[in-house]
Amino acid sequence: MASKRRKCRHCGAVGVSRPRGLCGVCYYIPSIRRVYPQMQRQDHEGYRVPQKMPVPTCVLPGPAKIAVLADRYERGELLHHPRDARHREE
């Protein structure tokens, strides 16, 4: 069974290789790129999920961090922040 490759949202060429569902040619034309906003992640029912940057947390990985991640998910935020606390390498 052949795999289905996505087509460019603008020109219909097979082989989406850039963000926004565009092929490489269409993506690098600014007037075309402006027409297609960045696509948002979709949940399992097909609804668009907003992606907001969360506030960094000082909670180290463990049960408390899982609770923080669950709260972020409920608020529709990204699960991880680049400045979240991490285990220290000693």
C-alpha positions, 0 to 999 in steps of 0.5 A: 500500500502506497503512503499518502503524501500531503499536497501543498496547500497552494499549488497542489504539488506532492511533497509538503516540506515546509511549515504551513503545509506548503512546498519549498517553492511556495513557502519562499514566496512571501506573498503566498506565505502570508496567505497561509497562517501557521497551522495549529496542532489539533486534538484527537477530535479535530479541534484546533488547540491554541498554543500559548507559552507557559510561565516557567516552573521551578518544580523538578521532574517528578509527581509535582511536575506531572501536575504542572504539565496537566494544568498546562494542558488544561489551559491549552498551553505548550507543555514545556518551557525552555526555562523549566527546572531540570535535574542537575547533572552532578 
